[in-house]
Amino acid sequence: MTIDMHQYVTLGRSGLRVSPLCLGAMTFGTDWGFGSDLETSHRVLDTYLDAGGNFIDTANVYTKGHSEKILGDHLCKHPAKRDRIVLATKWCGNMFTGDPNAGGASRKNILDSVHHSLRRLQTDYIDLLWMHFWDALTPIDETMRTLDDLVRAGKVRYIGFSDTPAWKCAQAQMLAQFHGWSPLVALQIEYSLVERTVEGDLIPMAQELGMGITPWSPLKGGVLTGKFTRDNPTGGDSTRGDWATGALNDRVFNIIDALIKVSKEAGCTPAQAALAWLRAKPGVSSVIIGARTSKQLEDNLASAQVELHANLVQMLDDVSKPSLPFPYQFLERVSLATQGGTTVNGRPSEPWPLAPANDDERW
C-alpha cells in the first residue's frame, strides 16, 4: 500500500500546516524500560519524514529527557529536516526530585524548562509548546503571560494545552483574547474508540475556541490493535501489556469485536480501522501515533489510506457510544423539543413531555 502523508491540514485557528498523523516520540529511548534504542529511533524518525510526515511530538520528561536529546542529535546533522518539521514539546512535569520549582506552570519553571528543552533539542526555537497537564496551583494568567513572552522572544512559535479541563482551557483562551496575548491553537487529549468522554466538553470547547485536536493514545495502549481479544486477553508477549489489560472489560471487548469485524470488511488491520475512525472525527487535526519499530510505524501510517464507509463508522459509533455526565443526555432530549415538532438539518424532533402550544394558543 502506498503511503501518502502530504495532505496537510492547518492546526486549529492558525496557519500552521501539519500532517494528518503526528509522530509521538515517547518511545525514543529505553530509559523507562521499554521503547526504542538510538539506532531504531532514528530509523523510525526517517521513515516518518520520508513518508511526508512533518509533525513530531515529544516532552521534556519523556525517557528522562533522552527523547528530546535523540531528536536533537539527529536533526542537528540535517538542518533541512529541522527546517521543514513542526517540532512540538511539553513542559510541566518535574524532572528533579526534591525541587518544587522544577515542575508546574509557573513563570520560573516554564522559562527554565524551555531553556533546557532547546538545549537538548539543539535548536533555537520550538514550533509548538504544550502545557503537559493542568497545574491547579499556578494562576492561569501567569502561565499565559509567560507563554506570550516566549512567543514574542521568538523561542516559541505556537502554544497549546494538553490534559486540561475544558473550563480552564476556555478561561486561558479568553484571557489571551482580552489581553492580546498569543492564543492556544491546539488541544492534546486522550481520544479513541475506548475513550470518548472528551466528546462532552473538551471537543466542543476546542472547536468553538479555535483549538485543533491532536489525540494521544488513539489505540488505547495497544488495546485496539487486535492482539487483545476475548480468547487472548493478555495479548501475548507484550512489554507494556499491563497498560492495556487494565482497560479491558465487557464494553471494551464489544468494541474490539466490532473493530475486528469492521477491519475485515474494510480490508485493513484493526489498528488502521481505529485510526481511520478517529482521524475523521470532527475537530481532529492530527492523530498522534507511536511506534517502537519502522514496521509498526509503516502499518500505522497506512491508515491514512483507509476511509471507512458510513455503515462501518456507524457500527463503531454505536458500540463505543460514551455515557456522558449531566447535562448532556438531558440536553439531547431538550434539543429535540426546541424544534417544536419540525425537522431541522434533517433531524426530526420528538414530542416534548409537556404539550406545546399551537398557533391558536399563543399568549
C-alpha positions as a printed Julia matrix, in Angstrom:
363×3 Matrix{Float64}:
   0.0     0.0    0.0
   1.37    3.39  -0.99
   1.66    5.76   1.95
   0.77    9.41   1.27
   1.05   11.86   4.13
   1.11   15.04   2.07
  -2.48   16.12   2.7
  -1.55   18.68   5.33
  -4.14   20.43   7.5
  -3.99   23.73   9.37
  -3.77   23.3   13.13
  -6.75   24.92  14.82
  -7.26   28.6   14.08
  -3.73   29.08  12.79
  -1.8    28.9    9.53
   0.47   26.1   10.8
   0.31   23.12   8.41
   0.7    19.68   9.95
   0.41   16.08   8.75
  -2.83   14.19   9.49
  -0.71   11.77  11.53
   1.8    13.05  14.07
   4.81   11.02  15.23
   4.88   10.65  19.0
   8.41   10.29  20.36
   7.62    9.0   23.85
   9.21    5.66  22.86
  12.51    7.25  21.79
  14.95    5.84  24.31
  14.81    2.83  26.62
  15.24    4.72  29.89
  11.76    3.74  31.1
  12.29    0.03  30.5
  10.57   -0.01  27.11
  10.91    1.84  23.83
  13.47    2.05  21.03
  17.23    2.3   21.13
  19.11    5.13  19.42
  19.51    3.49  16.02
  15.9     2.29  15.86
  14.6     5.71  16.93
  16.49    7.39  14.11
  15.14    4.81  11.66
  11.56    5.41  12.81
  12.06    9.16  12.52
  13.43    8.93   8.98
  10.67    6.53   7.93
   8.1     9.06   9.09
   9.79   12.01   7.36
  10.33   10.06   4.13
   6.6     9.28   4.07
   5.84   13.01   4.06
   5.14   13.49   7.77
   6.18   16.81   9.28
   4.76   16.83  12.84
   6.79   15.39  15.75
   5.64   15.41  19.37
   7.79   14.88  22.46
   8.11   16.2   26.03
  10.86   17.21  28.42
  10.1    14.26  30.72
   9.89   11.58  28.02
  12.53    8.94  28.79
  14.0    11.38  31.33
  14.91   13.93  28.65
  16.51   11.35  26.36
  13.71   11.63  23.78
  14.47   15.31  23.18
  18.22   14.55  23.07
  17.75   11.79  20.46
  15.72   14.15  18.28
  18.25   16.95  18.69
  21.26   14.78  17.91
  19.66   13.55  14.69
  18.1    16.78  13.44
  21.16   18.95  14.07
  23.03   16.84  11.5
  20.32   17.57   8.93
  19.34   21.27   9.08
  16.94   20.89   6.16
  14.96   18.31   8.13
  14.73   20.63  11.12
  13.51   23.48   8.93
  10.64   21.51   7.43
   9.26   19.81  10.53
   6.87   21.1   13.15
   8.67   20.21  16.37
   6.48   20.1   19.47
   7.49   19.51  23.07
   5.93   19.94  26.51
   6.73   21.3   29.92
   5.13   20.9   33.37
   6.44   17.52  34.53
   9.08   17.68  37.27
  12.4    16.1   36.27
  14.26   16.74  39.52
  13.14   15.06  42.74
  13.12   17.4   45.72
  12.88   20.65  43.73
   9.31   22.01  43.94
  10.05   24.66  41.29
  11.25   22.15  38.69
   7.67   21.32  37.74
   4.37   23.07  37.23
   3.21   26.03  35.14
   4.92   28.9   36.95
   6.96   31.53  35.11
  10.14   30.19  36.7
   9.59   26.61  35.56
   8.31   27.49  32.09
  11.4    29.56  31.31
  13.78   27.0   32.82
  12.09   24.08  31.04
  12.13   25.79  27.65
  15.8    26.7   28.12
  16.74   23.05  28.74
  14.44   21.71  26.02
  16.1    24.0   23.48
  19.48   22.76  24.69
  18.54   19.09  24.35
  16.76   19.61  21.03
  19.74   21.67  19.78
  17.51   24.24  18.14
  16.78   27.95  18.52
  13.02   27.63  18.66
  10.15   25.29  19.44
   7.36   25.23  16.87
   4.62   24.18  19.3
   4.94   24.27  23.09
   2.38   22.36  25.14
   1.45   22.67  28.78
   1.61   18.93  29.55
  -1.17   18.99  32.13
  -3.01   21.47  34.3
  -1.2    22.93  37.32
  -4.0    23.94  39.7
  -1.55   25.82  41.96
  -0.43   28.41  39.39
  -2.7    31.29  38.29
  -3.54   30.81  34.63
  -2.76   34.46  33.8
   0.83   33.93  34.98
   1.13   30.94  32.66
  -0.41   32.64  29.63
   1.61   35.85  30.03
   4.85   33.86  30.23
   3.96   31.85  27.13
   3.22   35.08  25.27
   6.63   36.43  26.3
   8.29   33.31  24.83
   6.41   33.73  21.55
   7.37   37.41  21.34
  11.0    36.48  22.06
  10.97   34.03  19.12
  11.76   30.98  21.25
   8.29   29.51  20.69
   6.07   29.83  17.6
   2.7    28.44  18.79
   1.22   27.25  22.1
  -1.27   24.6   23.16
  -2.66   22.8   26.2
  -2.73   19.09  26.97
  -4.78   17.17  29.56
  -6.51   20.24  30.99
 -10.21   20.69  31.89
 -12.35   22.42  29.3
 -13.3    25.28  31.64
  -9.66   26.09  32.33
  -8.78   25.99  28.62
 -11.67   28.37  27.94
 -10.52   30.72  30.7
  -6.99   30.75  29.31
  -8.19   31.41  25.76
 -10.43   34.28  26.85
  -7.6    35.84  28.86
  -5.35   35.65  25.8
  -8.02   37.23  23.62
  -8.74   40.0   26.13
  -5.06   40.92  26.63
  -3.93   40.39  23.05
  -1.63   37.53  24.08
  -0.77   34.54  21.9
  -3.8    32.22  21.72
  -3.95   28.47  22.19
  -4.06   26.84  18.75
  -4.24   23.18  19.78
  -5.5    20.78  22.41
  -3.9    17.39  23.09
  -6.18   14.87  24.81
  -6.68   11.14  25.09
  -9.25   10.14  22.47
 -10.08    6.75  20.96
 -12.9     4.3   20.46
 -12.42    3.33  24.1
 -12.09    6.87  25.49
 -14.85    9.11  24.11
 -15.98   11.06  27.18
 -13.98   14.02  25.8
 -16.87   14.49  23.36
 -18.84   16.06  26.19
 -16.9    19.25  26.99
 -13.36   19.22  25.61
 -14.02   18.67  21.92
 -16.9    21.17  21.55
 -14.85   23.71  23.51
 -11.84   23.22  21.25
 -13.93   23.58  18.1
 -15.65   26.71  19.38
 -12.43   28.41  20.52
 -10.16   27.54  17.59
  -8.04   24.71  19.0
  -7.07   21.84  16.72
  -7.38   18.47  18.46
  -4.41   16.08  18.48
  -5.48   12.82  20.16
  -2.96   10.75  22.09
  -3.26    7.0   22.77
  -5.53    6.51  19.75
  -5.11    2.72  20.1
  -5.51    2.79  23.9
  -2.05    1.41  24.65
  -2.4    -1.42  22.12
  -5.95   -2.47  23.1
  -7.25   -1.59  19.61
  -4.53   -3.36  17.61
  -6.44   -6.64  17.5
  -3.99   -8.63  19.6
  -6.16   -8.34  22.72
  -9.33  -10.43  22.31
 -11.79  -12.33  24.49
  -9.86  -15.52  23.72
  -6.47  -13.85  24.3
  -6.99  -11.15  26.95
  -3.28  -10.88  27.78
  -2.3   -10.0   24.2
   0.55  -12.49  24.19
   4.1   -11.29  24.81
   3.98   -7.54  25.4
   6.4    -5.37  27.38
   3.6    -2.92  28.13
   0.73   -5.38  28.37
  -0.36   -4.17  31.8
  -1.1    -0.73  30.32
  -3.62   -2.38  28.03
  -5.05   -5.18  30.15
  -6.08   -2.71  32.85
  -8.51   -1.16  30.37
 -10.2    -4.41  29.35
 -13.83   -5.04  30.32
 -17.05   -6.21  28.63
 -17.63   -2.85  26.92
 -14.1    -2.78  25.53
 -14.32   -6.37  24.29
 -17.55   -5.45  22.49
 -15.66   -2.59  20.82
 -12.8    -4.91  19.86
 -15.23   -7.46  18.39
 -16.87   -4.77  16.26
 -13.5    -3.3   15.28
 -12.21   -6.66  14.03
 -15.4    -7.12  12.01
 -15.1    -3.62  10.52
 -11.44   -4.09   9.64
 -12.2    -7.3    7.76
 -14.93   -5.58   5.74
 -12.67   -2.58   5.06
  -9.69   -4.75   4.11
  -7.32   -3.29   6.69
  -5.96   -4.07  10.15
  -7.94   -3.29  13.33
  -5.39   -0.6   14.22
  -5.76    1.06  10.82
  -9.55    0.99  11.15
  -9.39    2.55  14.63
  -7.07    5.3   13.41
  -9.19    5.98  10.32
 -12.32    6.27  12.51
 -10.6     8.76  14.8
  -8.95   10.78  12.03
 -12.39   11.53  10.54
 -13.91   12.8   13.78
 -14.99   16.48  13.91
 -12.31   18.79  15.25
  -9.43   16.31  14.94
  -6.44   17.84  13.16
  -3.67   15.29  13.62
  -3.63   11.92  15.4
  -0.51   11.15  17.44
   0.87    7.69  16.71
   3.82    5.97  18.37
   5.94    3.1   17.15
   8.86    1.1   18.51
   9.86   -0.14  15.04
   9.71    1.11  11.46
   7.36   -1.75  10.61
   4.87   -0.67  13.28
   5.08    2.9   12.02
   4.5     1.89   8.39
   1.43   -0.11   9.41
   0.0     2.88  11.27
   0.84    5.35   8.51
  -1.09    3.17   6.09
  -4.25    4.15   7.97
  -4.08    7.46   6.09
  -5.21    5.48   3.02
  -8.2     3.92   4.81
 -11.63    5.51   4.5
 -14.45    3.7    6.28
 -17.89    3.52   4.71
 -20.68    5.26   6.61
 -22.25    1.99   7.78
 -18.93    0.84   9.27
 -18.44    4.18  11.03
 -21.95    3.9   12.44
 -21.21    0.4   13.72
 -18.17    1.68  15.62
 -20.03    4.78  16.83
 -22.85    2.69  18.24
 -20.74    0.12  20.07
 -18.44    2.74  21.6
 -21.03    5.41  22.47
 -19.89    7.01  25.75
 -22.01    7.65  28.8
 -21.66   11.39  29.31
 -22.4    13.13  32.63
 -25.22   15.59  33.21
 -26.42   17.65  31.4
 -25.6    16.01  28.06
 -28.24   13.25  27.97
 -30.82   15.76  29.18
 -29.76   18.33  26.6
 -30.02   15.78  23.81
 -33.72   15.38  24.64
 -34.27   19.1   25.12
 -32.6    19.95  21.8
 -35.29   17.91  20.03
 -38.0    19.76  21.92
 -36.68   23.13  20.76
 -37.58   22.2   17.2
 -41.3    22.15  18.02
 -42.21   19.05  16.03
 -40.3    20.16  12.93
 -37.27   18.84  11.1
 -34.04   20.84  11.37
 -30.87   19.85   9.48
 -32.54   16.58   8.54
 -33.23   15.66  12.18
 -36.92   15.23  13.12
 -37.88   16.24  16.64
 -39.8    14.17  19.17
 -42.78   15.38  21.22
 -41.85   17.21  24.41
 -43.44   15.62  27.52
 -45.25   18.9   28.27
 -47.69   19.52  25.41
 -46.57   22.55  23.36
 -48.98   25.24  22.34
 -50.23   25.65  18.79
 -50.6    28.95  16.99
 -54.11   29.5   18.38
 -52.85   29.17  21.95
 -50.13   31.8   21.81
 -50.45   34.31  24.64
